Amino acid sequence: AVLAALTTAAVMRFSTTGPRWATTSNLSKVLLNINTQWKAVREQAASESKTSAANQPFLTQAQNKYAGKSAVDPSVKAEYVRLKLVQAFPTSFAEALAPAGNASLAWPNYVRYLSNLGVTSVNDTTPLEIQSAVCVLMILEVGPKNTEVGRDELRTTAVGQLKLANGKTAQGIVDGWRHAVLFTRGYNNQLDQAPAFLSAGADGKFGAVNTTTFQPTANDPAVTDNIVVNNP
């Protein structure tokens, strides 16, 4: 009886700690690869010609934000780099198809990838966490400066089948409980400077949390078992 009780207790502990460990371990690995891409995209954006045919739309949008500023103005250059990061690291289908609200800035591989899933509208009603999870795997597989790490290289517990609003299924990054995870570029109010992931934990509920900063927006018990994986 004692052995049975100890075994039951161990199983119960693992049912809680096992998925949490898998979540932290897997998302840390994913974040490491995202960081590598992030650095490469940012460095290229900072040094590349901004007046080429492919890059001119980004420069134009950056200059529109700072009317009267030249292409070499520091604020314009910073906005240009930010727009390139928005293009490369979308957190939703809408961002992938129209980064910063501009379809001409979309990464062609993302448009094709989502089209193959039947996603062609910025108004797609798939839950945000599922959009986010699908986008992360898409970034790793076909994003700018990707490290060729995809579903085959990730642990089987890091990738799961997720249901889209159109009835189709798509693979995306999941936590240890097989729930879709949220992805942000602006953890802790660091706009487009801090990629991070948020798991809803065992209850599968993010609760009252800001989906961009991951900060709780109310006293909600659902947020207590959330797991944040971010850069130290």
C-alpha positions, 0 to 999 in steps of 0.5 A: 500500500505504501509503495502504491501511494508513493508511486501514485504521488510520483506520477502526480508530481511528474504530471505537473513537473514533466510538462512544465520542464518540457515546456521550458526546455523546448521553448528555450530551444525554439527561442535560441533559434529565433534569436539567431534569425533575429540577429541576422535579420537585424544586422542585414537590415541595418547595413543593406541598401534601403533604396533597392526595389525590394527595400524601397517600400520599407524605406517609404513607410519609415519616412512616412512615419517621420515626415521630412526626415531623410533616409539616413536620419537615425529615426528613419533607419531605426524604423526601417530595421523595426519594419524588417523585424515585423516582416520576419517575425509575425505574431499573427496571420494578419502581420504575416500577410500585411506587416505593419498593415502594409501587404507590400511588406509581406515576406513572399514565403509566408504568403505562400505558406499560409495560402497552402493552409487556406489562410489568405485574409488578414481577418482570419478568426483563428484564435490568436495563440494558434495563429502565433504558434503556426507563425513561429514554426513558419518562421523557423522553416521559411523565414528570412535568415532561417537556420533550417530548423523545422518540425523534423529537428524539434522534439516531438513534444514541441510541435503539434497539430492545431485546428484553424478557423477554416476547418483545416489543421496546421502544425505549430509550436506547442507547450508540454500540455499540447496547447498552442503558445503565444509569441511576442516581439515586445516582452515586458514593454520592449517594443520589437526588441524582445522576442519571448514565448508564453505558455498558458500552463496546465489549465490552458488559460492565459487569463487576463494578460497583455498578449504583446507584453505578457504582463497580467492586466488584472487579478486573474487566477488563470495567469498564475500557472503561465510560463514565460520563456524569454531572453535573460 
